[in-house]
Amino acid sequence: MTDAPGPQREQSPARLSIDPDLLAQELAAEEDGDPLDALELDPEADSSLEAARSCDQGLIWLGQGHNERLQALRVFCEHRDPRAVPQLLPLLNRSCPVERMSAVYALGRNPSPPAVEPLLQLLQVDSNAYVRKAAAWSLGNYPDAPILNPLIRALQCDVAAVRLWCPGSLAEAGSRSPVKADPAAGQLLSSLRIDSEPVVRSNCIWALGRLYDQLVEPRRQEIVEAFVDSLLNDGEASVRDEARTALEQLEDPEVLKRLQALIEDGFFA
């Protein structure tokens, strides 16, 4: 799934490349690639001696000039260190969107309760789409915070770059309880039906699959029907593939039997 939060929800901004001049151009354009889209997580990084040394150096850089702060933010997008949080929080108010975006990612990698309100504020009002996109991703690492309604509004109204990351974070928030899962699923179903961006629709399918076990009938059946509809009728092959995968992963004998019947009737290969 291209650009989907399915595989990437487990990742962090571990490979965030901060070239100030290049990234500033990307932020100004707000339509080119975002560094978060190609990130990889090294699961052993936090336990290594090299990581500890990097964090120590990063703490020094955070108190220095712009270029040093950017290098520090790369460190804390990759590594967890609670000592960094008090210095990361003020960077959410920097005038430079590169610093704000990178600080948001770093606070997604280093979740801390005091970051919740400023991250929600950035998601809702920041003028830069890359900063809002970063906030949509990072808030998924705060699933017990009151992030559900702000993410729903962003999925309804924001630009595609931001909507892209809302489904994964909604899946994280909704997975905490059936009470949260149902409104999250309701919006994901709506966006699956009407969103103009195929990758957003694919991400909605992935997120609904994550929430399925938290839901009750008739919502579960509504999800199955939405997946089947996407499988048969969506105009984008990647969305159809995601729908088929999601249906198979439900591991419901009746759903699998229905899929087999559709194959035998020639609706898809």
N, C-alpha and C positions, 0 to 999 in steps of 0.2 A: 504494500500500500504506500504509494508515494506521499511523502510528507506527513504521514499519518501519525497521530500520537500513540497508536497501538504499540509498535516496537519502541518508539521514542519516549513514551511516558516514563519508562524505566530509566531513561538516560538523564544526564545533567549536561550543562554547558561545559563539558570537559575539554573540548577542543576549540573553544571560542577564540577565534583569530581576531585580534584587535589591532588592525593597522589604522591609525586615526584618520589619515587622509582618505583612504579607500572607504572605510566604514562610514565616515561622515557623508561621502557622496551617496552611498547607498541609503542612509537614513534620510537624506534630503529628497531622494527620488521616491522613497516609500513604495517602490514597485519591483525592485530587483530582489535577489536572493538574500535571505537572512541567515546569519551564521548558525542559528539554532537548528536549522534544517538538516545539517550534516554532522551533528555531534555524535560522539561515541563516549561510552563510559568505560573506564578501566576499573573493574571492581576491586582490584588490589591496591589502587592508588593511595587510598586514605591510610593504609596500614604501613606504608613504606617509610623508611628513613628519609628518602628524598622528598616525600610529601611534607613531612614535618619541617624539614629545612626550608622548603618552598613557602610554607605558611609563615614561618618566622620572618623570612625576607619580605613576604607580602604585607605583613603587619607594619614593617618599616616603611615600605613604599606607600601605603595608604596615607601616611602623614606627610607625604612630599608633594611634588608638583603634578601637573596634569598627566604627563607621560608615565611617570612612575605609578600614579593611581591606576592608569589603564593596565599596566603590567600586574599590579596587585589584584585587580579585578579578574584578570585571567586566572590567577592563582586560586581565587575563592569561587570562581565558577567551576573549578575542577576539584577542589578539596573542601572538606568540612572542617571548620575550626570556629568554635563559638566565640573565641576571642575577637574575631573580626567583626561580629555583628554591630557593636556600638559605633564602629567606624564606617560600616556600610550604610547604616540608616541615613545619616546626613547626606550621602551622595544621591539619594532619591530626589533631592531638591536641587541638584546641580542644573545650571542652565544648559550644559552640553548634553544633547540627547544620547551621545555615545556613552557617557558616564552613567546617565540615568538607566539606560537599557542594561548596561553591564552590571550595575548594582542590583537591578531587579533580578537578573539571572542568578547572581551570587547569593541573593537572599532566598531564591528558590532552592539552591543547593545547600544553604545553611538556614533552614526554617527557624524562625524565632517569633514568639507571639507579638512583640512590639512592631513587627513588620506588617502585620495583617492590615491595619487601617491605612497606612500609606500606600501599600500595594493596591488595595481596593480603590483608593482615590486615583491612583495613576491609571488603573484600568478604565475608570469612568470618565476622566477629564483630561488626561494628558493629550497634548496636541499632536504627538508623534505616534504614528501607527506601530512603529517598531517597539516603542516603549510599552504601548498597550498590549501588543502581542506577547512581549516578554512577561508582562504581568499576568496575562491569561494562562501562560504556561506555569509560572512560578506559584500561582495560587492553588494549583492542583496539589502542591506539596503541603497545603494547609487545610486538609479535608474536614477537620472538625471546626473550622472557623466559619463565620456566616458568609460564605462565598457563593452560595447557590444562586440567589436571585441576581447578583451582579453579573455572574457568568451567563445566566439565561438572557439578561438584557443585552449583553455583548454579542451573544450568538444570534439574537434577533436583529440587531441594528448596526453592528460595527462593520468595518470593511473586511474583505475576505481574509486578509493576512491575520486578522485577530480572530475571526470566526474559526479559522483553521485549528486553533489550539483550544478553543472552548470545549469541544466535546470530550476530549481526554480529561480535562480538569473537572468537568461535570460528572464524568464517570467516577473519578476519585471521590468527589463530594457525595454523590448519590450512593456509593457503595457502603457508606457508614450505617445506613438504616433504611428500611422500607419507606419511612416517612419522607426522607430526602430523595429516595430513588424514584418515586412516582412522578413528582413534578419535573425532575431532571429528564426522565424518559419522555414525558409529555412534550417538552420542548425539543428534544432530540428527534422525536417522530415528526414533529411539525417541520423542523429544518430539513430532515431527510426528504420530505415531500416537496419543499418549495425552494430550497437554496439553489442558487444558480451555479455554484462552484462544485464540480465533481469531487474534488478532494475533501471538501467540507461534508458532502453527503457520505463519502466513504468513511470519514472519521465518525460521523453520527452512527453509522451501522456498527462500527467497532465498539463505540461507547455503549450502545444499546445491548450489544452482546455481553459486555462486562456487567451491566445492571440486571440482566435477565433473572438471575437467581434471587435477587432481592424483591422481585415484583410478584404480584398475584394476578390471577385471572380477574377481569378479561384483558388486562394490560399485556400479559404474556402473549396472548393470541393476537392482539393488535400488532405486536412487534413481529411475530411470525408472518402475518399477512403483509406488513410493510416490507419485510425482507423479500418475500416472494414477489411482490410487485416490483421492487427494484431489480430483482434478478431477471424478470421477464420484460420489463419496460424501460429501464433507465437507458438513456442514449449513450452512456459512457461505459466502455468495457471494464474499466477498473472498478467502477461502482458495482457492476453486475458480478464481477469476481469476488468483491468483498462481501456482497450479499450471500453468494453461494457458500463461501467459507464460513460466514457467521451462522448460517443455517446448519451446516454440517457440525459445527462446534457446539451447537445446542445439545447434540447427542440424544435427541428425542426420537424414539422409534417411529412415531407417527409422522414427524417432520421428515425423517430420512426416507420413509416409504413414499411420502408425497414427492420428494425430490426425485426418487427413482422413477416414479410414474411420469413426471415431467420429462425426464430424459428419454424414457421409452416412447413417449408421444411426440418426441422430436422438437420440443420447445428450446432445448439447448443441448450441446454435446457434453 
